[in-house]
Each structure stands twice: as C-alpha cells, then as structure tokens.
Amino acid sequence: MTKDNKSFYVILAVVSLEPMSGYDIKKYIEGSVSNFWNISYGQIYPTLNRLVEIGYVTYDVEKNGNRPERKVYCITENGISTLKEWLVAPVEEGNPYGSELLLKLFFGSNISIEDNINHVIRFRNQQSVYLENLNSIRDRLEAYKEKDRNMEYQIITVRQGQIHAQSKIEWCEETINRLTEIKKYKGVEK
C-alpha cells in the first residue's frame, strides 16, 4: 500500500480529528466521506497497520471490562506533516465520466428509446435520494456550526455534493425530454 492510494490519506485525515479505533473510523467514514469517497472495511486495518509501520500514527490498547481490547489510533507529528502536504497538493481527479449509464446511452440506439429512458429515470431517482440525504446532512451541520466553526469546512464539501447531484438531476430531465422528442420524431419505438 502506497501513499498514491488516496484512502491512505482519508484514514490519516480521519485519525487526525481525534483518537479512534478501527471501528470508530469505519463508522465515521460511513457517516461522512462515504458520500463521495468509498473505503471498504477491509482497507481500514491494513492501512492503519501501514500508517503505524511508517510512523504516521500510533495506538494505545484500551481494556474495556469484559469486552475485547481495542486499539485506539492517534496521529503523530510526522502524520500531521504528511497529511498537510497531501491537503495542499493539487487535486488529481479521476475520469469524471466513468459511468456505465453514459456507456449504455452512448450505444443506446441498439435498444428501445423506452429502455434508455428507464435507465435515466432510475439514475435520476438515485440522485434524488442522494440529494435528499445531502440536504439532511447539511441541515444537521448548519445546526452545529454555531458551536463549532470547523463545520463550515464540512458544509463546503456537502454543498459541492448538493450542486453536483442537482446538476445530474437536471441533466436527467433534459435527457428524458430529448429521448422523448427522438421517439416522437421517429414515430417508432427504437
């Protein structure tokens, strides 16, 4: 596992917030950055082991009564320096059009217009649910920002997701209208 793996930095960043166990990290990711970055549970512990190995995090073992011991990870000064270097480095975006939907639409003349419209409707519905989730997250963050001004940074990331989801919904509406017009123009199903 190398530092080219962006999940390496995500886990390092999560640990920088406060000391956490692997389970705590997983829960935090599920409730926050999983909306725009996916990390499997299976990635967390190998990444934490690597971060410990190179000195970016340390851990303490906590005993919790009859429950199993757990490791609680904490970022080191070297970890903070590395995290800051990554945070200020230029963003490396992947292919923003790596979408099976777009691939299917590109070759959509091979299936019925109705099937193409159904693909877009399903995608629009998914984006609508995603947008509702982001709206709810933003509402919760807005409620806490008076207590914690750092929430503004999280609101910024949620807002990007809201705008992105809204633009996808608008694209879906435009695409459905365009496909409907093609169907009327051709006067046929395909």
C-alpha positions in Angstrom: 0.0 0.0 0.0 1.5 3.3 -1.1 0.7 6.9 -0.5 -0.6 7.0 -4.0 -3.7 5.3 -2.6 -5.9 8.2 -1.6 -7.7 6.1 1.0 -4.4 6.1 2.9 -4.8 9.9 3.3 -8.5 9.7 4.1 -7.8 7.3 7.0 -4.9 9.5 8.1 -7.2 12.6 8.0 -10.0 10.8 10.0 -7.5 9.8 12.7 -6.3 13.5 12.8 -9.8 14.5 14.0 -9.5 12.6 17.3 -8.1 9.3 18.5 -10.3 6.4 17.1 -10.5 2.7 16.9 -10.7 1.0 13.5 -14.4 0.5 14.2 -14.8 4.2 15.0 -13.0 5.1 11.8 -15.4 2.9 9.8 -18.4 4.5 11.4 -17.1 8.0 10.9 -16.4 7.3 7.2 -19.9 5.8 6.7 -21.5 8.9 8.2 -19.4 11.4 6.3 -17.0 11.0 3.4 -18.6 7.8 2.1 -20.9 10.2 0.2 -18.0 11.0 -2.1 -15.3 8.5 -1.3 -15.6 4.8 -0.8 -13.4 2.9 1.6 -14.1 -0.8 2.4 -13.9 -2.1 5.9 -11.2 -4.4 4.6 -9.0 -1.5 3.7 -9.0 0.2 7.1 -6.9 -2.2 9.2 -4.2 -2.8 6.6 -3.9 0.9 6.1 -3.8 1.5 9.8 -1.0 -1.1 10.1 0.9 0.6 7.3 0.4 4.1 9.0 1.8 2.6 12.3 4.7 1.0 10.4 5.8 4.2 8.8 5.3 6.3 12.0 2.3 8.4 11.0 0.0 7.0 13.7 0.5 5.3 17.0 -2.0 3.3 19.1 -2.9 2.6 22.6 -4.6 -0.6 23.7 -7.8 0.1 25.7 -9.3 -2.5 28.0 -13.0 -2.3 28.3 -14.2 -4.6 31.1 -15.3 -7.9 29.7 -15.2 -6.7 26.1 -12.3 -7.4 23.9 -9.3 -5.0 23.9 -9.3 -2.4 21.2 -6.6 -0.3 19.6 -7.2 3.4 19.6 -5.1 5.2 16.9 -3.7 8.7 17.2 -1.9 10.8 14.6 1.8 11.7 15.1 3.6 14.9 14.2 5.0 13.1 11.1 1.5 12.1 10.2 0.2 15.6 10.5 3.0 16.9 8.3 2.3 14.3 5.6 -1.4 15.0 5.8 -0.8 18.7 5.4 1.4 18.1 2.4 -1.3 16.0 0.7 -4.0 18.5 1.5 -2.2 21.4 -0.2 -1.1 19.3 -3.2 -3.1 19.8 -6.5 -6.2 17.6 -6.7 -5.9 14.6 -9.0 -9.3 13.9 -10.4 -10.2 10.6 -11.9 -12.3 10.2 -15.0 -15.5 12.1 -14.1 -17.3 10.3 -17.0 -16.5 6.8 -15.9 -20.2 5.9 -15.9 -21.9 2.7 -17.0 -25.0 4.8 -17.7 -23.2 7.0 -20.2 -21.7 4.0 -21.8 -25.1 2.4 -22.2 -26.6 5.7 -23.5 -23.7 6.1 -26.0 -24.7 2.8 -27.5 -28.4 3.4 -26.8 -29.5 3.2 -30.4 -29.2 -0.6 -30.1 -32.1 -0.8 -27.6 -35.5 0.8 -27.4 -35.9 4.5 -26.5 -38.1 3.5 -23.6 -35.3 1.3 -22.2 -32.9 4.2 -22.4 -35.5 6.5 -20.7 -35.9 3.9 -17.9 -32.1 3.9 -17.4 -32.1 7.7 -17.0 -35.2 7.6 -14.7 -33.5 5.1 -12.4 -30.4 7.3 -12.3 -32.5 10.4 -11.6 -34.3 8.7 -8.8 -30.9 7.6 -7.3 -29.6 11.1 -7.5 -32.8 12.5 -5.9 -32.4 10.2 -2.9 -28.7 11.1 -2.7 -29.6 14.8 -2.8 -32.2 14.4 0.0 -29.5 12.7 2.1 -27.1 15.5 1.5 -29.8 18.1 2.3 -30.4 16.3 5.6 -26.6 16.2 6.4 -26.3 19.9 5.6 -29.2 20.8 7.9 -27.5 18.9 10.8 -24.2 20.6 10.1 -25.8 24.0 9.9 -27.4 23.4 13.3 -24.0 22.7 14.8 -21.9 25.4 13.2 -22.6 28.0 15.9 -20.9 25.6 18.4 -18.1 24.5 16.0 -16.9 26.9 13.3 -15.0 24.0 11.7 -18.3 22.7 10.5 -18.1 25.3 7.7 -15.4 23.1 6.0 -17.7 20.1 6.1 -20.6 22.2 4.8 -18.5 23.2 1.9 -18.0 19.6 0.9 -21.6 18.8 1.3 -22.6 21.8 -0.8 -20.4 20.5 -3.6 -22.3 17.2 -3.5 -25.6 19.0 -3.5 -24.7 21.1 -6.6 -23.3 18.0 -8.3 -26.4 15.9 -7.6 -28.7 18.7 -8.7 -26.9 19.1 -12.0 -27.2 15.4 -12.6 -30.9 15.6 -11.9 -31.2 18.5 -14.4 -29.2 16.5 -17.0 -31.6 13.6 -16.5 -34.6 15.8 -17.1 -33.0 17.2 -20.2 -32.1 13.7 -21.4 -35.5 12.3 -20.8 -37.1 15.2 -22.8 -34.6 14.7 -25.6 -35.2 11.0 -25.8 -39.0 11.6 -25.8 -38.6 14.0 -28.7 -36.5 11.5 -30.6 -39.3 8.9 -30.0 -41.9 11.4 -31.3 -39.7 12.4 -34.3 -39.0 8.8 -35.3 -42.6 7.7 -34.5 -41.2 4.3 -33.6 -40.1 2.5 -30.5 -36.4 2.2 -31.5 
